[in-house]
Amino acid sequence: MSTVDTGVRAPATGPLPAPPTRPVGRPLAAGAVAITSWTLVAAALVLLALARPTVDENMWFLLVDLTVGAVYGTVAAVTLSRRSHPVPWLLAVAAVGGGLAGFGATYTMLDMRRGDLPWVEHVSALQGTAWMPGTFALFLVVPWLVREQALRPLEWAAVAVGGALSVWMPIASYRMDPHFFDWCRLTIVLGLVTALAVEVRRRRGPVEERTGLGWLVLGTLVLAVSFLPLVVTVVTLPFWLTPALHLVSQAVFPAAVLVVVLRNRLWGLGLVVSRTVLAGLLATGLVALYLVVVVLLTRVLPGDGTPQLLAAASVAVAVQPARIVLARRVHRLVYGDAADPSRVVRRLGSQLVGDAPVADLLASLAEDVGRSVRLESVAVLADGLEPVRWGEPTQQPQELALRHRGERVGTLEVTPRAGESLSPRDLATLADLGSVLAASVAVARAAADVDALRVRLASVRLEERRVIRREIHDGLGPSLAGIRLGLQGARNLLATDPAAATELLGHLQGEVDAAVAGVRSLSHHLLPPVLDELGLGAALTELGARHSGSELRVDVETDRFDGLHPLVAAAAYGIASEAVTNVVRHAGATRCRITALRAEREVVVEVADDGRGVPPDAVPGVGSRSMRERAAEQGGTLTVSPAPGGGTVVRAVLPVEPVPSEERHG
């Protein structure tokens, strides 16, 4: 099982570059925007209470103005306090404009009641013009600017046209321009084009910028369509449709701006944004459902209150399913891919079974983790692997231990974006993703082990070929060449000196016997048949008997090794054979002892001699490296040390079962 230790620690590394010095936000400006917009809204409410006007359809527009002032004033203040960006300034224009329009409307209402207020003509003009620059900019300019990438020339042109229209519309309205409604039609068309452009970015733009764009498309579309009642003449649309659509847009547009502009800079606002948007969407949807059901049922049922009761019942039934569906979508709006770690885990896990090279696997996974959690940088560090890095850290990274099957296999180092910190949700998401990363590290290390083993096997195979070539070239080849010449000489002597030919043939028979013994010794050195047939103990006994002679006595002490794994038996025999060969060739010893004992979970093979020993400045040769590699491949150890009283002791300790690669490196 793969897990990630979410204990966050600062690594013991040198200092990293300082984070950028640009200001993260403008808290003073944010406070000024909030105070101004909310003061205008509060003043309008006070004037409304004093005026006590008759409730009519114009109240819809007043409600829109006050909502815009309160909602966008808050959103602009929150955004500005955390990030300096053009979008919150445009939101501030919309908020102040909405507040001024509401103030102008209620001021006019109070004047109609009292009739003695000063500057009423100028203040009254605010209700028809003050809201226009910010509101038109919301769907003509703002959607183009909620991005990290630079604008292209065509997009700059769209921003310029949208900005010019946002400024011109209140002027045209104030001057009573006869083409005012033509300008309105143009704004609707440009708004629809803007919504389409944002939808294209949502589908094809950078992955890290897609979160929230779908909701921005919806808000832009609703705001643009809300002006249709002003310009459509083919059919008569309800008067209240424009303000109603404006109010609907408030349920998604501000939250989309918060998420898209701040991205992962919500810093605890995520829960507030989620609940606010959910409440707005749920209320709007249920009210719409109630009205639709009432209108439809009124046409077919008597007007005795039955349609209203059935509509209320429909709303009651739809509350829970609607809340579940909307909650899931709003959660994804705020948190993006991090809202559903299991979905990201499945996507990352699918890469493990893909055909991508193992070398690229960790790099791709690190990039996916960084983009999904919206981090500044991600680094995966593991012993035996090259460090994998995505992004450039500008602060000290935070460490998370990667564990696979209970063993620590590496470290995940992450840094949040400048000015941010990892929230509990981020840590929980990284814990889920860490299991996939840990498994990926294990796969990459296993692949690295396989590559290293392939290289070692190729080296051993090459060395064995060199040994065979040397033995054939220096031993068997000259012997066979000499035998051939001797046979030719014996053939020449048969006719003239049969006795000499017979003596020569006897000598050649000895040469053939020596060559056969050499071939048998070479084959036994590689892998004797007795090892497969009778086991390690018999093979070591046969090894000692083969090398024991008048100049060297070889004693063997061995346990029975019934059921010993063939790989371990082959490694133990190869080490003992190489050690005895070194004794015969280099030690100048008279006695050698081979000991092979089986402990509870280990096989201990020891070859000791009374020779001259290993000089302190000796360079390890191919034989020494071969013995160490054989021991390491089985997860064992090998030591070469001086023997008491002179000579050398080669001691190998091997596990009775081969150790898997990941456990040897765990």
C-alpha positions as CSV (number, residue, x, y, z in Angstrom):
1,M,0.0,0.0,0.0
2,S,1.3,3.5,-0.9
3,T,0.8,6.4,1.4
4,V,2.2,9.9,2.0
5,D,3.3,11.2,5.3
6,T,1.7,14.7,5.6
7,G,3.9,15.9,8.3
8,V,5.3,19.1,6.7
9,R,8.9,19.9,7.3
10,A,11.4,22.3,6.0
11,P,14.3,20.5,4.3
12,A,17.9,20.8,5.4
13,T,19.0,22.6,2.2
14,G,20.5,26.0,1.5
15,P,18.4,29.1,1.1
16,L,16.3,29.5,-2.0
17,P,15.7,32.7,-4.0
18,A,13.5,35.2,-2.2
19,P,9.9,35.4,-3.4
20,P,8.9,38.2,-5.8
21,T,8.7,41.6,-4.2
22,R,5.6,42.8,-6.1
23,P,2.7,43.5,-3.8
24,V,0.3,40.6,-3.5
25,G,-2.8,42.9,-2.8
26,R,-3.9,46.4,-2.1
27,P,-5.7,46.3,1.3
28,L,-6.1,50.1,1.6
29,A,-7.7,50.4,-1.8
30,A,-9.9,47.4,-1.0
31,G,-11.1,49.0,2.2
32,A,-11.9,52.2,0.3
33,V,-13.9,50.4,-2.3
34,A,-15.9,48.4,0.3
35,I,-16.6,51.5,2.4
36,T,-17.7,53.6,-0.6
37,S,-20.0,51.0,-2.1
38,W,-21.6,49.9,1.1
39,T,-22.0,53.6,2.2
40,L,-23.9,54.3,-1.0
41,V,-26.1,51.2,-0.5
42,A,-26.8,52.1,3.1
43,A,-27.6,55.7,2.2
44,A,-30.0,54.5,-0.6
45,L,-31.8,52.2,1.9
46,V,-32.2,55.1,4.4
47,L,-33.6,57.3,1.7
48,L,-35.9,54.5,0.6
49,A,-37.2,54.1,4.1
50,L,-37.8,57.9,4.3
51,A,-39.5,58.1,0.9
52,R,-41.9,55.1,1.5
53,P,-42.7,54.8,-2.2
54,T,-45.4,52.7,-3.8
55,V,-44.1,49.3,-4.8
56,D,-44.1,49.0,-8.6
57,E,-42.1,47.4,-11.4
58,N,-39.3,50.0,-11.0
59,M,-38.4,48.4,-7.7
60,W,-36.9,45.5,-9.7
61,F,-34.2,47.9,-11.1
62,L,-33.6,49.5,-7.7
63,L,-33.1,46.0,-6.3
64,V,-30.6,45.2,-9.0
65,D,-28.6,48.5,-8.4
66,L,-28.4,47.8,-4.6
67,T,-27.4,44.2,-5.2
68,V,-24.7,45.2,-7.6
69,G,-23.3,47.8,-5.2
70,A,-23.3,45.4,-2.2
71,V,-22.1,42.2,-4.0
72,Y,-19.5,43.6,-6.4
73,G,-18.3,46.0,-3.7
74,T,-17.5,43.0,-1.5
75,V,-16.1,40.9,-4.3
76,A,-13.9,43.8,-5.5
77,A,-12.6,44.5,-1.9
78,V,-11.8,40.8,-1.3
79,T,-10.0,40.4,-4.6
80,L,-8.0,43.7,-4.3
81,S,-7.0,42.8,-0.7
82,R,-5.3,39.6,-2.0
83,R,-4.2,40.4,-5.5
84,S,-3.6,43.6,-7.6
85,H,-5.4,42.9,-10.9
86,P,-7.3,45.0,-13.4
87,V,-10.5,43.0,-12.9
88,P,-11.3,44.0,-9.3
89,W,-10.9,47.7,-10.3
90,L,-13.6,47.2,-13.0
91,L,-15.7,45.4,-10.3
92,A,-15.2,48.4,-8.1
93,V,-16.5,50.7,-10.9
94,A,-19.6,48.4,-11.2
95,A,-20.2,48.5,-7.5
96,V,-19.8,52.2,-7.1
97,G,-21.9,52.8,-10.2
98,G,-24.7,50.5,-8.8
99,G,-24.6,52.3,-5.5
100,L,-24.8,55.7,-7.2
101,A,-27.7,54.5,-9.4
102,G,-29.5,53.3,-6.3
103,F,-28.8,56.5,-4.4
104,G,-30.1,58.5,-7.4
105,A,-33.3,56.5,-7.6
106,T,-34.1,56.7,-3.9
107,Y,-33.1,60.4,-3.8
108,T,-35.6,61.1,-6.6
109,M,-38.3,59.1,-4.7
110,L,-37.8,61.2,-1.6
111,D,-37.9,64.4,-3.6
112,M,-41.2,63.2,-5.1
113,R,-42.5,62.9,-1.6
114,R,-41.1,66.2,-0.1
115,G,-40.4,68.3,-3.2
116,D,-37.6,70.4,-1.8
117,L,-34.4,68.5,-2.2
118,P,-31.4,70.3,-3.9
119,W,-29.7,69.2,-7.1
120,V,-32.4,66.7,-7.7
121,E,-32.1,67.0,-11.5
122,H,-28.4,66.0,-11.5
123,V,-28.7,63.3,-8.8
124,S,-31.7,61.8,-10.6
125,A,-29.7,61.4,-13.8
126,L,-27.4,59.0,-11.9
127,Q,-30.1,56.3,-11.8
128,G,-30.1,55.9,-15.6
129,T,-26.4,56.3,-16.3
130,A,-24.2,55.6,-13.3
131,W,-24.6,51.8,-13.5
132,M,-23.8,51.6,-17.2
133,P,-19.9,51.8,-17.3
134,G,-19.3,49.0,-14.8
135,T,-22.2,46.8,-15.8
136,F,-21.3,46.8,-19.5
137,A,-17.6,46.3,-18.6
138,L,-18.6,43.2,-16.7
139,F,-19.5,41.2,-19.8
140,L,-17.6,43.2,-22.5
141,V,-14.1,43.6,-20.8
142,V,-13.8,41.6,-17.6
143,P,-14.0,38.1,-19.2
144,W,-11.1,38.9,-21.5
145,L,-8.9,39.9,-18.6
146,V,-9.4,37.0,-16.2
147,R,-6.3,35.2,-17.3
148,E,-2.6,34.7,-16.6
149,Q,-1.4,34.6,-20.2
150,A,-0.8,37.8,-22.2
151,L,-3.5,39.1,-24.5
152,R,-3.1,38.6,-28.2
153,P,-3.6,41.5,-30.6
154,L,-7.2,40.5,-31.5
155,E,-8.0,40.1,-27.8
156,W,-6.6,43.5,-27.1
157,A,-8.8,44.9,-29.9
158,A,-11.9,43.3,-28.2
159,V,-10.9,44.8,-24.9
160,A,-10.5,48.2,-26.5
161,V,-13.9,48.0,-28.2
162,G,-15.6,46.8,-25.1
163,G,-14.1,49.5,-23.0
164,A,-15.0,52.2,-25.5
165,L,-18.6,51.0,-25.5
166,S,-18.8,50.8,-21.7
167,V,-17.8,54.5,-21.6
168,W,-19.9,55.6,-24.5
169,M,-23.2,54.0,-23.4
170,P,-23.9,56.3,-20.4
171,I,-23.0,59.3,-22.6
172,A,-25.4,58.2,-25.4
173,S,-28.1,57.6,-22.8
174,Y,-27.6,61.0,-21.2
175,R,-27.7,62.8,-24.6
176,M,-30.7,60.7,-25.6
177,D,-28.9,59.5,-28.7
178,P,-31.4,58.3,-31.3
179,H,-29.1,55.3,-32.0
180,F,-29.0,54.3,-28.4
181,F,-30.8,51.0,-29.0
182,D,-28.6,50.2,-31.9
183,W,-25.6,50.6,-29.6
184,C,-27.5,48.2,-27.2
185,R,-27.8,45.6,-29.9
186,L,-24.0,45.9,-30.6
187,T,-23.2,45.3,-26.9
188,I,-25.4,42.2,-26.9
189,V,-23.6,40.8,-30.0
190,L,-20.2,41.6,-28.5
191,G,-21.3,40.0,-25.2
192,L,-22.2,36.8,-27.0
193,V,-18.9,36.8,-28.8
194,T,-17.1,37.3,-25.5
195,A,-18.9,34.4,-23.9
196,L,-18.0,32.2,-26.9
197,A,-14.3,33.3,-26.6
198,V,-14.3,32.3,-22.9
199,E,-15.8,29.0,-23.7
200,V,-13.1,28.3,-26.2
201,R,-10.5,29.1,-23.6
202,R,-12.2,26.8,-21.1
203,R,-12.0,23.9,-23.6
204,R,-8.6,24.6,-25.2
205,G,-6.7,27.0,-22.9
206,P,-4.1,26.2,-20.3
207,V,-5.3,23.6,-17.9
208,E,-4.4,25.7,-14.8
209,E,-6.6,28.6,-16.0
210,R,-9.8,26.6,-16.8
211,T,-11.2,26.4,-13.2
212,G,-14.3,28.6,-13.0
213,L,-14.3,29.6,-16.7
214,G,-17.6,27.7,-17.3
215,W,-19.4,29.8,-14.7
216,L,-17.8,32.9,-16.1
217,V,-19.3,31.9,-19.5
218,L,-22.7,31.5,-17.9
219,G,-22.5,34.9,-16.1
220,T,-21.4,36.7,-19.3
221,L,-24.1,35.0,-21.3
222,V,-26.8,35.9,-18.8
223,L,-25.7,39.6,-18.6
224,A,-25.6,39.9,-22.4
225,V,-29.0,38.3,-22.9
226,S,-30.5,40.4,-20.1
227,F,-30.6,43.5,-22.4
228,L,-32.7,41.7,-25.1
229,P,-36.0,43.1,-23.7
230,L,-34.7,46.6,-24.5
231,V,-34.1,45.9,-28.2
232,V,-36.4,43.1,-29.2
233,T,-39.5,44.3,-31.0
234,V,-40.8,41.2,-32.7
235,V,-42.3,39.8,-29.5
236,T,-43.2,41.5,-26.2
237,L,-41.0,40.3,-23.4
238,P,-41.9,40.9,-19.8
239,F,-40.7,44.2,-18.3
240,W,-39.2,42.4,-15.3
241,L,-37.1,40.0,-17.4
242,T,-34.1,42.4,-17.6
243,P,-33.7,43.0,-13.8
244,A,-34.5,39.3,-13.1
245,L,-31.7,38.1,-15.4
246,H,-29.3,40.7,-13.8
247,L,-30.2,39.2,-10.4
248,V,-29.6,35.6,-11.7
249,S,-26.2,36.6,-13.0
250,Q,-25.2,37.7,-9.4
251,A,-25.5,34.0,-8.4
252,V,-22.6,32.9,-10.6
253,F,-20.7,35.8,-12.0
254,P,-19.1,37.2,-8.8
255,A,-18.0,33.7,-7.6
256,A,-16.6,32.9,-11.0
257,V,-14.5,36.1,-10.9
258,L,-13.3,35.3,-7.4
259,V,-12.2,31.8,-8.3
260,V,-10.7,32.7,-11.7
261,V,-8.8,35.8,-10.5
262,L,-7.7,34.5,-7.1
263,R,-7.5,30.9,-8.2
264,N,-5.9,29.2,-5.2
265,R,-5.5,32.4,-3.3
266,L,-8.9,32.0,-1.6
267,W,-7.2,31.5,1.8
268,G,-10.2,30.2,3.7
269,L,-12.8,31.9,1.5
270,G,-13.5,28.7,-0.3
271,L,-16.2,27.6,2.1
272,V,-17.9,31.0,2.1
273,V,-17.9,31.2,-1.7
274,S,-19.2,27.7,-2.0
275,R,-22.1,28.2,0.4
276,T,-23.0,31.6,-1.0
277,V,-23.0,30.5,-4.6
278,L,-24.9,27.3,-3.6
279,A,-27.5,29.4,-1.7
280,G,-27.9,31.8,-4.6
281,L,-28.3,29.1,-7.3
282,L,-30.6,27.1,-5.1
283,A,-32.9,30.0,-4.3
284,T,-32.9,31.2,-7.9
285,G,-33.7,27.8,-9.3
286,L,-36.5,27.0,-6.8
287,V,-38.1,30.4,-7.3
288,A,-38.0,29.9,-11.1
289,L,-39.4,26.4,-10.7
290,Y,-42.2,27.7,-8.5
291,L,-43.2,30.4,-11.0
292,V,-43.1,28.0,-14.0
293,V,-45.3,25.5,-12.3
294,V,-47.7,28.1,-11.1
295,V,-48.0,29.6,-14.6
296,L,-48.5,26.2,-16.3
297,L,-51.0,24.8,-13.8
298,T,-53.0,28.0,-13.7
299,R,-53.9,27.4,-17.3
300,V,-55.4,23.9,-16.7
301,L,-56.6,24.0,-13.0
302,P,-59.1,26.3,-11.3
303,G,-57.7,29.3,-9.5
304,D,-58.7,28.2,-6.0
305,G,-55.1,27.9,-4.7
306,T,-54.4,24.4,-6.1
307,P,-51.7,25.6,-8.5
308,Q,-49.8,27.3,-5.7
309,L,-50.0,24.3,-3.5
310,L,-48.8,21.9,-6.2
311,A,-46.0,24.4,-7.1
312,A,-44.9,24.5,-3.4
313,A,-45.0,20.7,-3.3
314,S,-42.8,20.6,-6.4
315,V,-40.3,22.9,-4.8
316,A,-40.2,20.8,-1.6
317,V,-39.6,17.6,-3.6
318,A,-36.8,19.3,-5.7
319,V,-34.9,20.9,-2.8
320,Q,-32.7,17.9,-1.9
321,P,-31.8,16.6,-5.4
322,A,-31.1,20.2,-6.6
323,R,-28.9,20.8,-3.6
324,I,-26.8,17.7,-4.2
325,V,-26.3,18.4,-7.9
326,L,-25.5,22.1,-7.4
327,A,-23.2,21.4,-4.4
328,R,-21.1,19.1,-6.5
329,R,-20.8,21.6,-9.3
330,V,-20.2,24.6,-7.0
331,H,-17.5,22.6,-5.2
332,R,-15.8,22.0,-8.5
333,L,-16.1,25.7,-9.4
334,V,-14.2,26.7,-6.3
335,Y,-11.6,24.0,-6.0
336,G,-11.2,22.7,-9.6
337,D,-9.6,19.3,-9.9
338,A,-8.7,19.4,-6.2
339,A,-12.4,19.1,-5.4
340,D,-12.3,15.5,-6.5
341,P,-8.9,13.9,-5.6
342,S,-10.2,10.5,-6.6
343,R,-10.7,11.7,-10.2
344,V,-7.1,13.0,-10.3
345,V,-5.9,9.8,-8.7
346,R,-7.6,7.8,-11.5
347,R,-6.1,10.1,-14.1
348,L,-2.6,9.7,-12.6
349,G,-3.1,6.0,-12.2
350,S,-4.0,5.6,-15.8
351,Q,-0.5,6.8,-16.7
352,L,1.0,3.9,-14.8
353,V,-0.5,1.4,-17.3
354,G,0.3,3.6,-20.4
355,D,3.1,3.1,-22.9
356,A,5.0,6.2,-21.9
357,P,8.7,5.7,-21.1
358,V,9.4,5.1,-17.4
359,A,11.9,8.0,-17.5
360,D,9.0,10.4,-18.4
361,L,6.5,8.9,-16.1
362,L,7.5,10.7,-12.9
363,A,7.9,14.0,-14.8
364,S,4.4,13.8,-16.2
365,L,3.0,12.8,-12.8
366,A,4.7,15.7,-11.1
367,E,3.3,18.2,-13.6
368,D,-0.2,16.8,-13.2
369,V,0.1,17.1,-9.4
370,G,1.3,20.7,-9.7
371,R,-1.5,21.7,-12.0
372,S,-4.2,19.9,-10.2
373,V,-3.4,21.4,-6.8
374,R,-2.3,24.6,-8.4
375,L,1.2,24.6,-6.9
376,E,4.2,26.7,-7.7
377,S,6.6,23.8,-7.9
378,V,6.8,20.0,-7.3
379,A,9.9,17.9,-6.8
380,V,10.1,14.1,-6.4
381,L,13.3,12.9,-4.8
382,A,14.2,9.2,-4.4
383,D,17.4,7.3,-3.9
384,G,18.8,5.8,-7.1
385,L,16.7,8.1,-9.3
386,E,17.4,11.5,-10.8
387,P,15.4,14.2,-9.1
388,V,12.2,15.1,-11.0
389,R,11.2,18.8,-10.8
390,W,8.3,20.8,-12.2
391,G,8.2,24.6,-11.8
392,E,10.6,26.9,-10.1
393,P,10.4,27.4,-6.3
394,T,10.7,30.9,-4.9
395,Q,10.4,29.8,-1.2
396,Q,11.4,27.0,1.0
397,P,9.7,23.8,-0.1
398,Q,7.6,21.7,2.2
399,E,8.4,18.0,2.4
400,L,6.0,15.0,2.4
401,A,7.3,11.5,2.8
402,L,6.2,9.0,0.1
403,R,5.7,5.5,1.4
404,H,5.1,2.3,-0.6
405,R,4.1,-0.9,1.3
406,G,5.1,0.7,4.6
407,E,8.6,1.6,3.4
408,R,9.7,5.2,2.6
409,V,10.6,5.3,-1.1
410,G,11.1,9.0,-1.6
411,T,10.2,12.6,-0.7
412,L,7.7,14.9,-2.3
413,E,8.7,18.6,-2.1
414,V,6.0,21.2,-2.9
415,T,5.8,24.9,-2.8
416,P,2.5,26.9,-3.0
417,R,2.2,29.9,-5.1
418,A,3.7,33.2,-3.9
419,G,1.7,34.6,-1.0
420,E,-0.2,31.3,-0.4
421,S,0.0,28.4,2.0
422,L,-1.1,24.8,1.9
423,S,-4.5,24.4,3.4
424,P,-5.8,21.2,5.1
425,R,-7.7,20.5,1.9
426,D,-4.5,20.8,-0.1
427,L,-2.7,18.4,2.3
428,A,-5.5,15.9,2.1
429,T,-5.4,16.1,-1.7
430,L,-1.6,15.6,-1.7
431,A,-2.1,12.6,0.6
432,D,-4.4,11.0,-2.0
433,L,-2.1,11.8,-4.9
434,G,1.0,10.7,-2.9
435,S,-0.1,7.1,-3.0
436,V,0.1,7.2,-6.8
437,L,3.4,9.0,-6.7
438,A,4.8,6.5,-4.3
439,A,3.8,3.6,-6.5
440,S,5.3,5.4,-9.5
441,V,8.6,5.9,-7.6
442,A,8.6,2.1,-6.9
443,V,7.9,1.4,-10.5
444,A,10.7,3.8,-11.6
445,R,13.1,2.3,-9.2
446,A,12.2,-1.2,-10.2
447,A,12.8,-0.2,-13.8
448,A,16.2,1.4,-12.8
449,D,17.1,-1.8,-11.0
450,V,16.2,-3.8,-14.1
451,D,18.3,-1.6,-16.3
452,A,21.2,-1.8,-13.8
453,L,20.8,-5.6,-13.6
454,R,20.8,-5.8,-17.4
455,V,24.0,-3.9,-17.5
456,R,25.6,-6.1,-14.8
457,L,24.4,-9.2,-16.5
458,A,25.9,-8.0,-19.8
459,S,29.2,-7.3,-17.9
460,V,29.2,-10.7,-16.3
461,R,28.4,-12.3,-19.7
462,L,31.2,-10.4,-21.3
463,E,33.6,-11.4,-18.6
464,E,32.6,-15.0,-18.8
465,R,33.2,-14.9,-22.5
466,R,36.6,-13.3,-21.9
467,V,37.4,-16.1,-19.4
468,I,36.3,-18.8,-21.9
469,R,38.3,-17.1,-24.7
470,R,41.4,-16.8,-22.5
471,E,41.2,-20.4,-21.4
472,I,40.6,-21.6,-25.0
473,H,43.3,-19.3,-26.4
474,D,45.9,-19.8,-23.8
475,G,45.1,-23.4,-22.7
476,L,43.0,-25.5,-24.9
477,G,44.0,-23.9,-28.2
478,P,47.8,-24.5,-27.8
479,S,47.2,-28.0,-26.4
480,L,45.1,-29.0,-29.4
481,A,47.6,-27.4,-31.8
482,G,50.4,-29.4,-30.1
483,I,48.4,-32.6,-30.2
484,R,47.8,-32.0,-33.9
485,L,51.5,-31.6,-34.6
486,G,52.3,-34.6,-32.4
487,L,49.8,-36.8,-34.4
488,Q,51.4,-35.6,-37.6
489,G,54.9,-36.6,-36.2
490,A,53.6,-40.0,-35.1
491,R,52.1,-40.6,-38.5
492,N,55.5,-39.9,-40.1
493,L,57.3,-42.3,-37.7
494,L,54.9,-45.2,-38.1
495,A,56.8,-46.5,-41.2
496,T,60.4,-45.8,-40.1
497,D,60.3,-46.1,-36.2
498,P,57.2,-47.7,-34.8
499,A,58.5,-47.7,-31.3
500,A,59.1,-44.0,-31.3
501,A,55.6,-43.5,-32.8
502,T,54.1,-45.5,-30.0
503,E,55.9,-43.5,-27.3
504,L,54.8,-40.3,-28.9
505,L,51.2,-41.4,-29.1
506,G,51.3,-42.2,-25.3
507,H,52.6,-38.7,-24.6
508,L,49.8,-37.3,-26.8
509,Q,47.2,-39.3,-24.9
510,G,48.4,-37.5,-21.7
511,E,48.0,-34.2,-23.5
512,V,44.4,-35.1,-24.5
513,D,43.6,-36.1,-20.9
514,A,44.9,-32.7,-19.7
515,A,42.8,-30.9,-22.3
516,V,39.7,-32.8,-21.3
517,A,40.4,-32.0,-17.7
518,G,40.8,-28.3,-18.6
519,V,37.5,-28.2,-20.4
520,R,35.7,-30.0,-17.5
521,S,37.2,-27.5,-15.0
522,L,36.1,-24.6,-17.1
523,S,32.5,-25.9,-17.4
524,H,32.4,-26.6,-13.7
525,H,33.7,-23.1,-12.9
526,L,30.7,-21.7,-14.8
527,L,28.0,-23.9,-13.3
528,P,28.6,-27.6,-12.5
529,P,25.8,-30.1,-13.2
530,V,26.1,-31.5,-9.7
531,L,24.7,-28.2,-8.3
532,D,21.4,-28.7,-10.1
533,E,21.3,-32.5,-9.5
534,L,22.5,-32.8,-5.8
535,G,22.5,-29.3,-4.4
536,L,25.0,-26.8,-3.0
537,G,26.6,-29.1,-0.4
538,A,27.6,-31.7,-3.0
539,A,28.7,-29.1,-5.5
540,L,31.1,-27.5,-2.9
541,T,32.4,-31.0,-1.9
542,E,33.1,-31.7,-5.6
543,L,34.8,-28.2,-5.9
544,G,37.1,-29.0,-3.0
545,A,38.0,-32.4,-4.4
546,R,38.7,-31.0,-7.9
547,H,41.2,-28.4,-6.6
548,S,42.8,-30.5,-3.8
549,G,46.2,-32.0,-4.8
550,S,49.8,-32.4,-3.7
551,E,50.5,-28.7,-3.4
552,L,47.1,-27.6,-2.0
553,R,44.8,-29.3,0.4
554,V,41.2,-28.2,0.3
555,D,38.9,-29.2,3.2
556,V,35.1,-28.8,2.9
557,E,32.6,-28.5,5.8
558,T,29.0,-28.0,4.6
559,D,25.4,-28.4,5.9
560,R,22.6,-30.0,3.9
561,F,20.8,-27.3,1.8
562,D,17.6,-29.1,0.9
563,G,15.1,-26.7,-0.7
564,L,17.5,-23.8,-1.1
565,H,16.4,-21.4,-3.8
566,P,18.4,-22.0,-7.0
567,L,19.4,-18.4,-7.4
568,V,20.9,-18.3,-3.9
569,A,22.6,-21.7,-4.4
570,A,24.1,-20.5,-7.7
571,A,25.3,-17.2,-6.1
572,A,26.9,-19.1,-3.2
573,Y,28.6,-21.6,-5.4
574,G,29.9,-18.8,-7.8
575,I,31.4,-16.9,-4.8
576,A,33.1,-20.0,-3.4
577,S,34.4,-21.1,-6.8
578,E,35.8,-17.7,-7.6
579,A,37.4,-17.5,-4.1
580,V,39.1,-20.9,-4.5
581,T,40.3,-20.0,-8.0
582,N,41.9,-16.9,-6.6
583,V,43.6,-19.1,-3.9
584,V,44.9,-21.5,-6.5
585,R,46.2,-18.7,-8.8
586,H,47.4,-16.0,-6.5
587,A,47.6,-17.0,-2.8
588,G,50.5,-19.5,-2.8
589,A,48.7,-21.4,0.0
590,T,49.1,-25.0,1.1
591,R,45.7,-25.3,2.9
592,C,42.2,-23.9,2.0
593,R,39.0,-24.5,3.9
594,I,35.5,-24.1,2.4
595,T,32.7,-23.7,5.0
596,A,29.0,-23.4,4.1
597,L,26.5,-23.2,7.0
598,R,22.8,-22.5,7.1
599,A,21.6,-20.2,9.8
600,E,17.9,-19.5,10.5
601,R,17.4,-17.1,7.6
602,E,20.9,-16.9,6.1
603,V,23.5,-18.9,4.2
604,V,27.1,-18.2,5.3
605,V,29.8,-19.3,2.9
606,E,33.4,-18.8,4.0
607,V,36.7,-19.6,2.1
608,A,39.9,-19.3,4.2
609,D,43.5,-20.0,3.2
610,D,47.0,-19.8,4.7
611,G,48.6,-18.0,1.8
612,R,50.3,-14.7,1.5
613,G,47.2,-12.6,1.9
614,V,46.0,-9.5,0.0
615,P,48.4,-6.6,-0.2
616,P,47.1,-3.3,1.3
617,D,47.6,-1.5,-2.1
618,A,46.0,-4.3,-4.2
619,V,43.4,-3.1,-6.7
620,P,40.2,-5.3,-6.8
621,G,40.1,-7.3,-9.9
622,V,37.3,-8.8,-12.0
623,G,36.9,-11.8,-9.6
624,S,36.5,-9.6,-6.5
625,R,33.9,-7.4,-8.3
626,S,32.1,-10.5,-9.5
627,M,31.8,-11.9,-6.0
628,R,30.5,-8.7,-4.6
629,E,27.9,-8.3,-7.4
630,R,26.7,-11.9,-6.9
631,A,26.2,-11.2,-3.2
632,A,24.5,-7.8,-3.8
633,E,22.1,-9.2,-6.4
634,Q,20.7,-11.5,-3.7
635,G,20.5,-8.8,-1.0
636,G,23.6,-10.2,0.8
637,T,27.0,-9.0,1.8
638,L,30.6,-10.0,1.1
639,T,33.7,-9.2,3.1
640,V,37.4,-9.9,2.4
641,S,39.6,-9.8,5.5
642,P,43.0,-11.1,6.7
643,A,43.0,-14.5,8.3
644,P,44.4,-15.0,11.8
645,G,48.0,-16.2,11.4
646,G,48.2,-15.1,7.8
647,G,46.2,-15.7,4.7
648,T,42.7,-14.4,3.6
649,V,39.1,-15.0,4.6
650,V,36.3,-14.4,2.1
651,R,32.9,-14.4,3.8
652,A,29.6,-14.1,2.1
653,V,26.2,-13.9,4.0
654,L,23.2,-14.5,1.7
655,P,19.5,-14.6,2.6
656,V,17.9,-18.1,2.1
657,E,15.3,-16.4,-0.3
658,P,16.1,-13.8,-2.9
659,V,15.2,-10.3,-1.7
660,P,13.0,-8.2,-4.1
661,S,14.6,-5.1,-5.5
662,E,12.2,-2.6,-3.8
663,E,13.0,-4.1,-0.3
664,R,16.7,-4.0,-0.9
665,H,16.3,-0.2,-1.6
666,G,13.6,0.5,0.9
